[in-house]
């Protein structure tokens, strides 16, 4: 399904090829998008903490 989305096929065309409804295709795409957004927000929210802890360690070593 992802390859077909990347190729620019419509939900209807993907549904026909996979023998599922276009509504199911839309739901699956929405689920994938939501999952990607969740992972993206989780990783970006954890990054500042990692950098912050490295800065603290650097300051302690320099003092």
C-alpha positions, 0 to 999 in steps of 0.5 A: 500500500505504501508503494502505491501511495508513493506512486500517487495512486488514489485511495480508490485505485489502491482499494481496487488493486488490494481488493479492499474498499477505499474507506478502508484505505483511507482509515489505514492511511490515517492510522499510519499517519497518526502512528508516524506523528506519535513516534515523531513527537515522542522522539523530538520531545526526548531529544532536548532532555538528552542534549540537556543532560550532556550539557550538564555533564560537560559543565561539571567536568569543566568546573 
